Amino acid sequence: MKILVLCYEYPPVGGGGGRVAAVVAEELARRGHEIRVVTAGLSHLPESEFRAGVEIIRPRSGRRREDTCTVPEMAFYLATAFPAAMAQCLDWKPDVIHAHFAVPTGVLALALNVCTSIPYALTAHLGDVPGGVPEQTRGLFRFLDPAIRPVWTQAAAVTAVSRFVANLARVHYGIAPEVILNGVEMASKPATPAPVDPPRILQVGRLSIQKNPVLAVEALALLKDCAWAFEIVGDGPLAGAVREAVARHGLGDRVRMTGWLDAAEVAQRMRNASIFLMPSRSEGLPMAGIEALKTGLAIVGSRIGGLEDVVADGLNGLLCEQTPVAFAGALRSLLENPARLEGMRRAALIKAVDFDLAERVTDYERLLAHIAKP
C-alpha cells in the first residue's frame, strides 16, 4: 500500500503521539509498504528527509518549539501542510491516509478526502477528544465542535489508543472506535530486573500541568525517612516550580533534574531505576509507561482512565488519588517491602506483552488495507 501519514508532531517534534506515529510508520515501511509523512517543519529541521524507510516532508509551520504547540501554530500547520499533502495526493496517489489526532490533523485529512476521495483512518490520542485534557481544551472544543465533528463522522475508520480515549469519543461523537494500543518493540528474552539499592524512582515527560511533576516532589518530601533517589527527565513550563519545591523541602541531594535526553539515554535511566512515577492528571496511553513496563519497572500512578490499560492495580503497580499523601503511601508500601517491589517489577514484564509492536502494527495494517481505495 501507499500510505500518507499526517501528524502535526513527528520526532524529534512533539511527545508521545508523534512517537506512536513514527513507530507505526517505520514498522509498516519494514513490511514493504510505501510511507510518506507530512508533519510540521521547524527552521532547524530539514524540509524533507528519508529515515527508517519513511519519507518525511516538513513544510515550514511557524512552530517555534519542539516540545509544545500553540493553537495559532496548529492553525498555521494546517495552512502550510495542505498544499504539501495535496501535492502528494495528486502526484503520488496514496491508497489511504492515516491521520493521527483529530485536532488539528484530522481537519487536514477531511479536507484532502473532500478534494480527492482518498479515504482516511483517524487515530485519537487524548487531547484531541473533548474531556481528554479539559483544563487545556475545554474552551477550544466548545468553540470548534461544529467544525470538528465531521472529522470523526466522515472517517472511513476510527481508532483510539486506549479504552479511556475510545469511551470519550463514544460519549461525545456517538461512534465506537477500535482500540489499538500503543506498541513498543519487545526483547526476545526480557531480562529479569535486578534489585536497585537504594530504590531509584524515575519520572519522564514534559514538566507541565498535565504531568503534575510538583506533586511528585511533595509526595517524596513525606518520605525523608526512607531510602530513595529521584530523577526527573524532561523540561517544560513547571521546571522552575519543581526546582522551588525541591529546594523548599531540602531534597537537593536526592532529586536530579536532567532536562530532555535522547531515547537511548532515557532507556538507560529506566534500566537503572526500579519505580516509575506517573502523577499525571490525564493520559491517553502513555508511551513512557509502556517503555517502563518493558524495562520491568513498577508503576505508581494516578487513578485515571488513561492508565487502566497500563497498570493492573496491585499487580504490576499501584494507582492512587492525586494527593501527596496518597502517592507517599503507595511509594512507602514499595520502598519498605523490597519483595513486593520486585514482584511487581516481574509482573510488569508480563504485562508488557500486551503492547507488542508487531501485533499492534498488524492491527493497523489490517484496518488500513480494509479501507484503502481500490
Helices and strands as residue ranges (DSSP letters): E 2-6, H 16-30, E 34-38, E 48-51, E 54-57, H 71-87, I 88-92, E 96-100, I 102-106, H 107-116, E 120-124, H 134-153, E 157-160, H 163-173, E 178-179, E 200-204, H 213-220, G 221-223, E 229-233, H 239-248, E 255-259, H 263-271, E 275-278, H 287-295, E 298-302, G 305-307, E 317-320, H 324-335, H 338-351, G 352-355, H 357-371
